[in-house]
Amino acid sequence: LGSGVDVIIPGEKVILHYTVHREENDPYRIKDDYVTALEFLKNGEVVLGTRSGLVFLNKDGTVMKDDEALRAFPWKDRIDPYVKTIKSANQGNQLWLGTETNGVAAVDLQVNEVKIYSVANGNLLFNNNVPALFEDSKKNIWVGGEAIYLHNKSGQSLIPYNEFGIPNYVETKNPIMSIFED
């Protein structure tokens, strides 16, 4: 964290270094070296989460200019600038973004709609810090914050679970830093 991103181009023996320490118009210049998340989109583009907001890479690896990114992703400025984790889900048609201060955002990439799940709307219990996201083998979305939450697809809400797997009975704040399935 804090040094940008290095990308190895297979077969070409080339390493591209994306950093803020490049010339203003350099195609590999990003706006913040503190990259906290990276996700590949189904159309071949890449999204980076930084402490200064989202950065998008074109299919050719160049950084999208802000106006270009806003045309392609009109929802991008509705996401809290400090993104901690990103997860492509629903066969690439949805993007989930966990933030440090504004909970989690679910973006429907087909219609560019954003739904925010946070303390303010009652979906998170204790704080808005979301460092972990996971899509399981049954296509369920799990959100890790101060508890672990299951996304309720029909009710469009998050259901908290405690460490014993009991839903809606969370008394303590147990930070979830990663989620996996065995």
C-alpha positions as CSV (number, residue, x, y, z in Angstrom):
1,L,0.0,0.0,0.0
2,G,1.2,3.5,-0.8
3,S,3.4,2.8,-3.8
4,G,0.8,2.6,-6.6
5,V,0.3,-0.6,-8.6
6,D,2.6,-2.8,-10.7
7,V,1.1,-4.8,-13.6
8,I,3.1,-7.6,-15.3
9,I,2.3,-8.1,-19.0
10,P,2.5,-11.9,-19.6
11,G,4.8,-12.9,-22.4
12,E,6.2,-9.4,-23.0
13,K,8.5,-9.2,-19.9
14,V,7.1,-5.8,-19.2
15,I,6.1,-4.3,-15.8
16,L,3.8,-1.2,-15.9
17,H,4.0,0.9,-12.8
18,Y,0.9,3.0,-12.1
19,T,1.7,5.9,-9.8
20,V,0.9,9.5,-9.0
21,H,4.6,10.2,-9.6
22,R,4.3,10.4,-13.4
23,E,4.0,13.4,-15.7
24,E,0.5,15.0,-15.7
25,N,-0.5,13.5,-19.1
26,D,1.2,10.1,-18.7
27,P,-1.3,7.3,-19.6
28,Y,-0.2,5.4,-16.4
29,R,-0.6,8.2,-13.9
30,I,-3.2,7.5,-11.2
31,K,-4.5,10.1,-8.7
32,D,-3.4,8.3,-5.5
33,D,-0.7,5.8,-4.8
34,Y,-2.6,4.3,-1.9
35,V,-4.4,1.6,-3.8
36,T,-6.6,-0.5,-1.5
37,A,-8.6,-2.6,-4.0
38,L,-8.5,-3.9,-7.6
39,E,-11.2,-5.7,-9.6
40,F,-11.4,-6.8,-13.2
41,L,-14.7,-5.9,-14.9
42,K,-16.4,-8.3,-17.4
43,N,-15.8,-5.9,-20.3
44,G,-12.0,-6.0,-19.8
45,E,-11.6,-2.8,-17.9
46,V,-10.2,-2.6,-14.4
47,V,-11.3,-0.5,-11.4
48,L,-8.9,0.5,-8.6
49,G,-10.0,1.6,-5.2
50,T,-7.9,4.3,-3.6
51,R,-8.1,6.7,-0.7
52,S,-9.0,9.4,-3.2
53,G,-11.8,7.6,-5.0
54,L,-12.1,5.2,-7.9
55,V,-9.6,5.0,-10.8
56,F,-10.6,3.1,-14.0
57,L,-8.2,1.5,-16.5
58,N,-9.1,1.0,-20.2
59,K,-8.8,-2.4,-21.8
60,D,-5.4,-1.3,-23.2
61,G,-4.2,-0.6,-19.6
62,T,-4.2,3.2,-19.8
63,V,-5.8,5.2,-17.1
64,M,-9.2,6.7,-18.0
65,K,-9.4,10.5,-17.7
66,D,-12.1,11.7,-15.2
67,D,-14.5,12.8,-17.8
68,E,-14.2,9.6,-19.7
69,A,-14.7,7.5,-16.6
70,L,-17.8,9.6,-15.6
71,R,-19.3,8.9,-19.0
72,A,-18.6,5.2,-18.7
73,F,-19.5,4.9,-15.0
74,P,-21.9,7.8,-14.2
75,W,-22.3,6.5,-10.6
76,K,-18.6,6.7,-9.7
77,D,-18.8,10.0,-7.8
78,R,-21.6,8.6,-5.6
79,I,-19.2,6.2,-4.0
80,D,-17.3,7.3,-0.9
81,P,-13.7,8.2,-1.9
82,Y,-12.0,5.7,0.5
83,V,-12.8,2.3,-1.1
84,K,-11.4,-0.6,0.9
85,T,-12.6,-3.6,-1.2
86,I,-14.3,-4.2,-4.5
87,K,-16.2,-7.4,-5.6
88,S,-17.6,-8.1,-9.1
89,A,-20.7,-10.2,-8.7
90,N,-23.8,-11.5,-10.5
91,Q,-21.7,-12.7,-13.5
92,G,-20.1,-9.3,-13.7
93,N,-23.4,-7.3,-13.8
94,Q,-23.0,-6.0,-10.3
95,L,-20.2,-4.3,-8.5
96,W,-20.0,-4.1,-4.7
97,L,-17.7,-1.5,-3.1
98,G,-16.9,-1.5,0.6
99,T,-15.8,1.8,2.0
100,E,-14.2,3.1,5.2
101,T,-16.8,5.7,6.1
102,N,-20.0,5.2,4.1
103,G,-20.7,1.4,4.3
104,V,-21.1,-0.6,1.2
105,A,-22.4,0.3,-2.2
106,A,-24.0,-2.1,-4.6
107,V,-23.9,-0.9,-8.2
108,D,-26.1,-2.4,-10.9
109,L,-23.8,-2.0,-13.9
110,Q,-26.6,-2.6,-16.4
111,V,-28.7,0.4,-15.3
112,N,-26.1,2.3,-13.4
113,E,-28.1,2.3,-10.2
114,V,-26.4,2.5,-6.8
115,K,-27.8,1.2,-3.5
116,I,-25.9,2.2,-0.3
117,Y,-26.1,0.0,2.8
118,S,-25.0,1.9,5.9
119,V,-25.6,2.8,9.5
120,A,-27.7,5.7,8.4
121,N,-30.3,3.5,6.7
122,G,-30.2,0.8,9.3
123,N,-28.4,-1.9,7.3
124,L,-25.1,-1.8,9.3
125,L,-25.2,-2.0,13.1
126,F,-22.2,-0.2,14.6
127,N,-20.1,1.6,12.0
128,N,-19.7,2.1,8.2
129,N,-16.3,0.5,7.8
130,V,-16.5,-2.5,5.3
131,P,-13.2,-4.1,4.6
132,A,-14.5,-7.4,3.2
133,L,-16.8,-8.6,0.5
134,F,-17.4,-12.2,-0.8
135,E,-19.7,-13.9,-3.3
136,D,-20.2,-17.6,-2.3
137,S,-20.8,-20.6,-4.6
138,K,-24.6,-20.0,-4.3
139,K,-24.1,-16.4,-5.5
140,N,-24.9,-14.9,-2.1
141,I,-23.1,-11.7,-1.2
142,W,-21.5,-11.6,2.2
143,V,-20.4,-8.2,3.7
144,G,-17.7,-8.0,6.4
145,G,-17.8,-5.1,8.7
146,E,-18.1,-5.1,12.5
147,A,-20.2,-8.2,12.0
148,I,-20.8,-10.5,9.0
149,Y,-23.9,-9.7,6.9
150,L,-25.7,-11.7,4.3
151,H,-27.3,-9.7,1.5
152,N,-31.1,-10.5,1.4
153,K,-31.8,-10.4,-2.3
154,S,-35.6,-10.2,-2.0
155,G,-35.7,-7.6,0.8
156,Q,-32.7,-5.6,-0.5
157,S,-31.2,-5.5,3.0
158,L,-28.3,-6.9,5.0
159,I,-28.9,-9.6,7.6
160,P,-26.3,-9.6,10.4
161,Y,-24.9,-12.9,11.7
162,N,-23.0,-13.4,14.9
163,E,-19.9,-15.7,15.3
164,F,-22.2,-18.7,16.0
165,G,-24.1,-18.3,12.7
166,I,-27.2,-17.0,14.4
167,P,-28.9,-14.2,12.3
168,N,-30.1,-10.9,13.8
169,Y,-28.5,-11.5,17.2
170,V,-25.3,-9.5,17.2
171,E,-24.2,-8.0,20.5
172,T,-20.5,-7.5,20.1
173,K,-18.4,-5.8,17.5
174,N,-16.2,-8.4,15.8
175,P,-14.3,-6.9,12.9
176,I,-14.4,-9.1,9.8
177,M,-11.3,-8.6,7.7
178,S,-11.8,-11.3,5.1
179,I,-14.4,-13.9,4.1
180,F,-13.9,-17.2,2.4
181,E,-15.8,-20.5,1.7
182,D,-14.4,-23.9,2.2
